[in-house]
């Protein structure tokens, strides 16, 4: 199957408030380019603060850089 990036899909789940019962429910939403860009920025900051041994792999870094470009 190969490695999948963090953003391979275009749909994500979001918690929304249900109006009729007052509870919370998961809803499928489309991942917009703005939300995707914000998530990438957030992940880059996390990777810079907490570098993991797997993220130091040259092949993984190359594949991440290609997807983020």
FILOMI-950689 format. One record per residue (C-alpha): residue number from 1; x, y, z. Coordinates in steps of 0.1 Angstrom, whole numbers, plus 5000, padded with zeros to 4 digits. Layout:
NUM	X	Y	Z
...
***
This chain:
1	5000	5000	5000
2	5029	5025	5006
3	5031	5055	5028
4	5002	5078	5030
5	5006	5115	5039
6	4987	5133	5065
7	4966	5150	5039
8	4958	5122	5014
9	4921	5125	5018
10	4899	5155	5011
11	4873	5148	5037
12	4877	5151	5075
13	4854	5147	5104
14	4843	5177	5125
15	4823	5179	5157
16	4792	5200	5152
17	4763	5209	5176
18	4730	5191	5168
19	4702	5216	5169
20	4673	5193	5177
21	4688	5174	5206
22	4714	5199	5218
23	4741	5172	5217
24	4772	5170	5196
25	4776	5149	5165
26	4804	5140	5140
27	4798	5154	5105
28	4819	5148	5074
29	4831	5181	5058
30	4853	5189	5029
31	4888	5199	5037
32	4892	5233	5021
33	4926	5246	5009
34	4926	5271	5037
35	4920	5245	5064
36	4946	5222	5047
37	4972	5250	5047
38	4965	5258	5083
39	4969	5222	5093
40	5002	5219	5074
41	5015	5250	5092
42	5004	5236	5125
43	5022	5202	5118
44	5054	5220	5107
45	5055	5238	5140
46	5049	5206	5159
47	5076	5188	5140
48	5101	5216	5146
49	5094	5216	5184
50	5092	5179	5189
51	5114	5162	5162
52	5108	5125	5163
53	5134	5099	5152
54	5112	5088	5123
55	5109	5124	5110
56	5147	5126	5108
57	5148	5099	5081
58	5160	5114	5049
59	5135	5095	5027
60	5106	5105	5049
61	5117	5141	5049
62	5119	5141	5012
63	5084	5126	5008
64	5071	5151	5033
65	5087	5181	5015
66	5073	5169	4982
67	5038	5167	4996
68	5040	5201	5014
69	5053	5219	4984
***
